[in-house]
Amino acid sequence: MSRRPFVAGNWKMHKTAAEAVAFVDALAGRIPAAVDVAVCAPFTALAETARVAAGSGIAVYAQNMHQAEKGAFTGEVSAAMLLAAGVNGVLVGHSERRQLFGETDAAVNSKVARAHAAGLQVILAVGETAAEREAELTEQVLERQVAAGLEGLDSEQVAATTLAYEPIWAIGTGLTATPQIAQAAHAFIRGRVAELHGVGERVRIQYGGSVKPENAADLFVQPDIDGGLIGGASLEPDDFAAIVAAATQ
């Protein structure tokens, strides 16, 4: 089955609304027809980014959301608030949310379910630490995170979920999994989705972890890698555009 490539830029805690608008203006017109593209903007820039991105082929995702519909959750943002801001989707379960903010597998699953129920697209991030890889626990970690993150979803919701494999030891470190290491992890994830939900060949799986214009093509050509979740290299329009172009090869 042919899966449409998907490249998303995760800006993390970067870019004011004005900077986000300038980025979208610089990127617009450089989106290949064969690739889905998104930027994950900070909360304060979402509405303006969505406004200028409308009709450009650039989707806008939030970097997080709360799993409750509403309530006394100071500092949090709901799915309804994201939709009202014009957002297309949400990134859930990024390693920084898991490690720095204590998000559990159960919380991540609740967010995935809430986002789907609200009509948002979902990128679900999974990945192992350096210690877990060294202990040869990569497959156990991925199996747990994939199974927990997708629990309770129907097959169509699973098929519509983009998974992002991000080996934590390769995020912001300059280290990148070789294409062979990345492919092996992606193939394992796809196999688990197939066994659990029967839609493994339909699910898009992005790779994330120090992806740059120089290495993107070698990663994206692997049979089970369907694009990338890009961190630092997504902050500059030219670098991000080059990575998006690599997904067409």
Contacts in CASP RR format, 6 or more apart in sequence:
PFRMAT RR
TARGET T0000
AUTHOR 0000-0000-0000
METHOD contacts of the structure
MODEL  1
MSRRPFVAGNWKMHKTAAEAVAFVDALAGRIPAAVDVAVCAPFTALAETA
RVAAGSGIAVYAQNMHQAEKGAFTGEVSAAMLLAAGVNGVLVGHSERRQL
FGETDAAVNSKVARAHAAGLQVILAVGETAAEREAELTEQVLERQVAAGL
EGLDSEQVAATTLAYEPIWAIGTGLTATPQIAQAAHAFIRGRVAELHGVG
ERVRIQYGGSVKPENAADLFVQPDIDGGLIGGASLEPDDFAAIVAAATQ
1 201 0 8 1.000
1 202 0 8 1.000
3 201 0 8 1.000
3 202 0 8 1.000
3 203 0 8 1.000
3 204 0 8 1.000
3 226 0 8 1.000
4 34 0 8 1.000
4 35 0 8 1.000
4 36 0 8 1.000
4 204 0 8 1.000
4 226 0 8 1.000
5 34 0 8 1.000
5 35 0 8 1.000
5 36 0 8 1.000
5 204 0 8 1.000
5 220 0 8 1.000
5 226 0 8 1.000
5 227 0 8 1.000
5 247 0 8 1.000
5 248 0 8 1.000
6 35 0 8 1.000
6 36 0 8 1.000
6 37 0 8 1.000
6 38 0 8 1.000
6 162 0 8 1.000
6 204 0 8 1.000
6 206 0 8 1.000
6 226 0 8 1.000
6 227 0 8 1.000
6 228 0 8 1.000
7 35 0 8 1.000
7 36 0 8 1.000
7 37 0 8 1.000
7 38 0 8 1.000
7 206 0 8 1.000
7 227 0 8 1.000
7 228 0 8 1.000
7 230 0 8 1.000
7 240 0 8 1.000
7 243 0 8 1.000
7 244 0 8 1.000
7 247 0 8 1.000
8 37 0 8 1.000
8 38 0 8 1.000
8 39 0 8 1.000
8 40 0 8 1.000
8 61 0 8 1.000
8 91 0 8 1.000
8 123 0 8 1.000
8 162 0 8 1.000
8 164 0 8 1.000
8 206 0 8 1.000
8 228 0 8 1.000
8 229 0 8 1.000
8 230 0 8 1.000
8 234 0 8 1.000
9 38 0 8 1.000
9 39 0 8 1.000
9 40 0 8 1.000
9 229 0 8 1.000
9 230 0 8 1.000
9 231 0 8 1.000
9 234 0 8 1.000
9 240 0 8 1.000
10 40 0 8 1.000
10 63 0 8 1.000
10 91 0 8 1.000
10 94 0 8 1.000
10 229 0 8 1.000
10 230 0 8 1.000
10 231 0 8 1.000
10 234 0 8 1.000
11 20 0 8 1.000
11 39 0 8 1.000
11 40 0 8 1.000
11 41 0 8 1.000
11 42 0 8 1.000
11 63 0 8 1.000
11 231 0 8 1.000
11 234 0 8 1.000
11 235 0 8 1.000
12 42 0 8 1.000
12 63 0 8 1.000
12 96 0 8 1.000
12 231 0 8 1.000
12 232 0 8 1.000
13 42 0 8 1.000
14 42 0 8 1.000
14 235 0 8 1.000
15 23 0 8 1.000
15 41 0 8 1.000
15 42 0 8 1.000
15 45 0 8 1.000
15 235 0 8 1.000
16 44 0 8 1.000
16 45 0 8 1.000
17 44 0 8 1.000
17 45 0 8 1.000
17 47 0 8 1.000
17 48 0 8 1.000
17 49 0 8 1.000
18 48 0 8 1.000
19 45 0 8 1.000
20 39 0 8 1.000
20 41 0 8 1.000
20 42 0 8 1.000
20 45 0 8 1.000
20 48 0 8 1.000
20 49 0 8 1.000
21 48 0 8 1.000
21 49 0 8 1.000
21 52 0 8 1.000
23 39 0 8 1.000
23 235 0 8 1.000
23 237 0 8 1.000
24 39 0 8 1.000
24 49 0 8 1.000
24 52 0 8 1.000
24 53 0 8 1.000
24 56 0 8 1.000
24 58 0 8 1.000
25 52 0 8 1.000
26 237 0 8 1.000
27 37 0 8 1.000
27 56 0 8 1.000
27 58 0 8 1.000
27 237 0 8 1.000
27 240 0 8 1.000
27 241 0 8 1.000
28 52 0 8 1.000
28 53 0 8 1.000
28 56 0 8 1.000
28 57 0 8 1.000
28 58 0 8 1.000
29 56 0 8 1.000
30 237 0 8 1.000
30 241 0 8 1.000
30 244 0 8 1.000
31 37 0 8 1.000
31 56 0 8 1.000
31 57 0 8 1.000
31 58 0 8 1.000
31 244 0 8 1.000
32 244 0 8 1.000
32 245 0 8 1.000
32 247 0 8 1.000
32 248 0 8 1.000
34 247 0 8 1.000
34 248 0 8 1.000
35 244 0 8 1.000
35 247 0 8 1.000
35 248 0 8 1.000
36 59 0 8 1.000
37 57 0 8 1.000
37 58 0 8 1.000
37 59 0 8 1.000
37 244 0 8 1.000
38 58 0 8 1.000
38 59 0 8 1.000
38 60 0 8 1.000
38 61 0 8 1.000
38 88 0 8 1.000
38 89 0 8 1.000
39 49 0 8 1.000
39 53 0 8 1.000
39 58 0 8 1.000
39 59 0 8 1.000
39 60 0 8 1.000
39 61 0 8 1.000
39 234 0 8 1.000
40 61 0 8 1.000
40 62 0 8 1.000
40 63 0 8 1.000
40 91 0 8 1.000
40 123 0 8 1.000
41 49 0 8 1.000
41 60 0 8 1.000
41 61 0 8 1.000
41 62 0 8 1.000
41 63 0 8 1.000
42 63 0 8 1.000
43 62 0 8 1.000
43 63 0 8 1.000
43 77 0 8 1.000
46 60 0 8 1.000
46 62 0 8 1.000
46 82 0 8 1.000
46 85 0 8 1.000
46 86 0 8 1.000
46 87 0 8 1.000
47 85 0 8 1.000
47 86 0 8 1.000
49 60 0 8 1.000
50 60 0 8 1.000
50 85 0 8 1.000
50 86 0 8 1.000
50 87 0 8 1.000
50 88 0 8 1.000
51 86 0 8 1.000
53 59 0 8 1.000
53 60 0 8 1.000
59 88 0 8 1.000
59 89 0 8 1.000
59 121 0 8 1.000
60 86 0 8 1.000
60 87 0 8 1.000
60 88 0 8 1.000
60 89 0 8 1.000
61 87 0 8 1.000
61 88 0 8 1.000
61 89 0 8 1.000
61 90 0 8 1.000
61 91 0 8 1.000
61 121 0 8 1.000
61 123 0 8 1.000
62 77 0 8 1.000
62 82 0 8 1.000
62 87 0 8 1.000
62 89 0 8 1.000
62 90 0 8 1.000
62 91 0 8 1.000
63 90 0 8 1.000
63 91 0 8 1.000
63 94 0 8 1.000
64 77 0 8 1.000
64 90 0 8 1.000
64 91 0 8 1.000
64 92 0 8 1.000
64 94 0 8 1.000
64 97 0 8 1.000
64 111 0 8 1.000
65 76 0 8 1.000
65 77 0 8 1.000
65 78 0 8 1.000
65 79 0 8 1.000
65 82 0 8 1.000
65 90 0 8 1.000
65 92 0 8 1.000
65 111 0 8 1.000
65 114 0 8 1.000
65 115 0 8 1.000
65 120 0 8 1.000
66 73 0 8 1.000
66 76 0 8 1.000
66 77 0 8 1.000
66 78 0 8 1.000
66 111 0 8 1.000
67 107 0 8 1.000
67 110 0 8 1.000
67 111 0 8 1.000
67 113 0 8 1.000
67 114 0 8 1.000
68 76 0 8 1.000
68 78 0 8 1.000
68 114 0 8 1.000
69 78 0 8 1.000
69 79 0 8 1.000
69 80 0 8 1.000
69 114 0 8 1.000
70 78 0 8 1.000
70 80 0 8 1.000
79 90 0 8 1.000
79 114 0 8 1.000
79 115 0 8 1.000
79 117 0 8 1.000
79 118 0 8 1.000
79 119 0 8 1.000
79 120 0 8 1.000
80 118 0 8 1.000
82 89 0 8 1.000
82 90 0 8 1.000
82 118 0 8 1.000
82 120 0 8 1.000
83 118 0 8 1.000
83 119 0 8 1.000
83 120 0 8 1.000
87 120 0 8 1.000
88 120 0 8 1.000
88 121 0 8 1.000
89 115 0 8 1.000
89 120 0 8 1.000
89 121 0 8 1.000
89 122 0 8 1.000
89 123 0 8 1.000
90 111 0 8 1.000
90 115 0 8 1.000
90 120 0 8 1.000
90 121 0 8 1.000
90 122 0 8 1.000
90 123 0 8 1.000
91 123 0 8 1.000
91 125 0 8 1.000
91 164 0 8 1.000
91 229 0 8 1.000
92 108 0 8 1.000
92 111 0 8 1.000
92 112 0 8 1.000
92 115 0 8 1.000
92 122 0 8 1.000
92 123 0 8 1.000
92 124 0 8 1.000
92 125 0 8 1.000
93 103 0 8 1.000
93 108 0 8 1.000
93 111 0 8 1.000
93 124 0 8 1.000
93 125 0 8 1.000
93 126 0 8 1.000
94 125 0 8 1.000
94 166 0 8 1.000
95 125 0 8 1.000
95 127 0 8 1.000
95 166 0 8 1.000
95 168 0 8 1.000
95 171 0 8 1.000
96 171 0 8 1.000
97 103 0 8 1.000
97 108 0 8 1.000
98 104 0 8 1.000
98 108 0 8 1.000
99 168 0 8 1.000
105 144 0 8 1.000
105 145 0 8 1.000
105 148 0 8 1.000
105 149 0 8 1.000
106 148 0 8 1.000
108 124 0 8 1.000
108 145 0 8 1.000
108 148 0 8 1.000
108 149 0 8 1.000
109 148 0 8 1.000
109 149 0 8 1.000
109 150 0 8 1.000
109 151 0 8 1.000
109 152 0 8 1.000
112 122 0 8 1.000
112 124 0 8 1.000
112 149 0 8 1.000
112 150 0 8 1.000
112 153 0 8 1.000
112 161 0 8 1.000
113 152 0 8 1.000
113 153 0 8 1.000
115 121 0 8 1.000
115 122 0 8 1.000
116 122 0 8 1.000
116 153 0 8 1.000
116 157 0 8 1.000
116 160 0 8 1.000
116 161 0 8 1.000
121 160 0 8 1.000
121 162 0 8 1.000
122 160 0 8 1.000
122 161 0 8 1.000
122 162 0 8 1.000
123 161 0 8 1.000
123 162 0 8 1.000
123 163 0 8 1.000
123 164 0 8 1.000
123 206 0 8 1.000
123 229 0 8 1.000
124 149 0 8 1.000
124 150 0 8 1.000
124 161 0 8 1.000
124 162 0 8 1.000
124 163 0 8 1.000
124 164 0 8 1.000
125 163 0 8 1.000
125 164 0 8 1.000
125 166 0 8 1.000
125 229 0 8 1.000
126 141 0 8 1.000
126 142 0 8 1.000
126 145 0 8 1.000
126 146 0 8 1.000
126 163 0 8 1.000
126 164 0 8 1.000
126 165 0 8 1.000
126 166 0 8 1.000
126 189 0 8 1.000
127 138 0 8 1.000
127 141 0 8 1.000
127 142 0 8 1.000
127 145 0 8 1.000
127 165 0 8 1.000
127 166 0 8 1.000
127 167 0 8 1.000
127 168 0 8 1.000
127 185 0 8 1.000
128 137 0 8 1.000
128 138 0 8 1.000
128 141 0 8 1.000
128 142 0 8 1.000
128 167 0 8 1.000
128 168 0 8 1.000
128 169 0 8 1.000
129 168 0 8 1.000
129 169 0 8 1.000
130 168 0 8 1.000
130 169 0 8 1.000
132 138 0 8 1.000
132 141 0 8 1.000
133 167 0 8 1.000
133 169 0 8 1.000
138 185 0 8 1.000
139 188 0 8 1.000
142 165 0 8 1.000
142 185 0 8 1.000
142 188 0 8 1.000
142 189 0 8 1.000
142 192 0 8 1.000
143 188 0 8 1.000
143 192 0 8 1.000
146 163 0 8 1.000
146 189 0 8 1.000
146 192 0 8 1.000
146 193 0 8 1.000
146 196 0 8 1.000
147 192 0 8 1.000
147 196 0 8 1.000
150 158 0 8 1.000
150 161 0 8 1.000
150 193 0 8 1.000
150 196 0 8 1.000
150 197 0 8 1.000
153 161 0 8 1.000
153 197 0 8 1.000
155 197 0 8 1.000
155 198 0 8 1.000
155 199 0 8 1.000
158 193 0 8 1.000
158 197 0 8 1.000
158 199 0 8 1.000
158 203 0 8 1.000
159 197 0 8 1.000
159 199 0 8 1.000
159 200 0 8 1.000
159 202 0 8 1.000
159 203 0 8 1.000
161 203 0 8 1.000
162 203 0 8 1.000
162 204 0 8 1.000
162 205 0 8 1.000
162 206 0 8 1.000
162 226 0 8 1.000
163 189 0 8 1.000
163 193 0 8 1.000
163 203 0 8 1.000
163 204 0 8 1.000
163 205 0 8 1.000
163 206 0 8 1.000
164 205 0 8 1.000
164 206 0 8 1.000
164 207 0 8 1.000
164 208 0 8 1.000
164 228 0 8 1.000
164 229 0 8 1.000
165 182 0 8 1.000
165 185 0 8 1.000
165 186 0 8 1.000
165 189 0 8 1.000
165 205 0 8 1.000
165 206 0 8 1.000
165 207 0 8 1.000
165 208 0 8 1.000
166 207 0 8 1.000
166 208 0 8 1.000
166 209 0 8 1.000
166 229 0 8 1.000
167 177 0 8 1.000
167 181 0 8 1.000
167 182 0 8 1.000
167 185 0 8 1.000
167 208 0 8 1.000
167 209 0 8 1.000
169 175 0 8 1.000
170 176 0 8 1.000
170 177 0 8 1.000
170 208 0 8 1.000
170 209 0 8 1.000
170 210 0 8 1.000
171 208 0 8 1.000
171 209 0 8 1.000
171 210 0 8 1.000
171 231 0 8 1.000
172 209 0 8 1.000
172 210 0 8 1.000
172 231 0 8 1.000
172 232 0 8 1.000
173 210 0 8 1.000
174 210 0 8 1.000
175 210 0 8 1.000
176 209 0 8 1.000
176 210 0 8 1.000
176 211 0 8 1.000
176 212 0 8 1.000
176 215 0 8 1.000
176 219 0 8 1.000
177 185 0 8 1.000
177 207 0 8 1.000
177 209 0 8 1.000
179 218 0 8 1.000
179 219 0 8 1.000
179 221 0 8 1.000
179 222 0 8 1.000
179 225 0 8 1.000
182 207 0 8 1.000
182 219 0 8 1.000
182 222 0 8 1.000
182 225 0 8 1.000
183 222 0 8 1.000
183 223 0 8 1.000
183 224 0 8 1.000
183 225 0 8 1.000
186 205 0 8 1.000
186 207 0 8 1.000
186 222 0 8 1.000
186 224 0 8 1.000
186 225 0 8 1.000
187 223 0 8 1.000
187 224 0 8 1.000
189 205 0 8 1.000
189 224 0 8 1.000
190 200 0 8 1.000
190 201 0 8 1.000
190 203 0 8 1.000
190 205 0 8 1.000
190 224 0 8 1.000
191 200 0 8 1.000
193 199 0 8 1.000
193 200 0 8 1.000
193 203 0 8 1.000
194 200 0 8 1.000
194 201 0 8 1.000
204 226 0 8 1.000
204 227 0 8 1.000
205 224 0 8 1.000
205 225 0 8 1.000
205 226 0 8 1.000
206 225 0 8 1.000
206 226 0 8 1.000
206 227 0 8 1.000
206 228 0 8 1.000
206 229 0 8 1.000
207 219 0 8 1.000
207 220 0 8 1.000
207 225 0 8 1.000
207 227 0 8 1.000
207 228 0 8 1.000
207 229 0 8 1.000
208 228 0 8 1.000
208 229 0 8 1.000
208 230 0 8 1.000
208 231 0 8 1.000
209 229 0 8 1.000
209 231 0 8 1.000
211 219 0 8 1.000
211 228 0 8 1.000
211 230 0 8 1.000
211 231 0 8 1.000
211 233 0 8 1.000
211 243 0 8 1.000
212 233 0 8 1.000
212 239 0 8 1.000
212 243 0 8 1.000
213 233 0 8 1.000
213 239 0 8 1.000
213 242 0 8 1.000
213 243 0 8 1.000
213 246 0 8 1.000
216 228 0 8 1.000
216 242 0 8 1.000
216 243 0 8 1.000
216 246 0 8 1.000
216 247 0 8 1.000
217 246 0 8 1.000
217 249 0 8 1.000
219 225 0 8 1.000
219 227 0 8 1.000
219 228 0 8 1.000
220 227 0 8 1.000
220 228 0 8 1.000
220 246 0 8 1.000
220 247 0 8 1.000
220 249 0 8 1.000
221 249 0 8 1.000
227 247 0 8 1.000
228 243 0 8 1.000
228 247 0 8 1.000
230 240 0 8 1.000
230 243 0 8 1.000
233 239 0 8 1.000
233 240 0 8 1.000
233 243 0 8 1.000
234 240 0 8 1.000
234 243 0 8 1.000
END
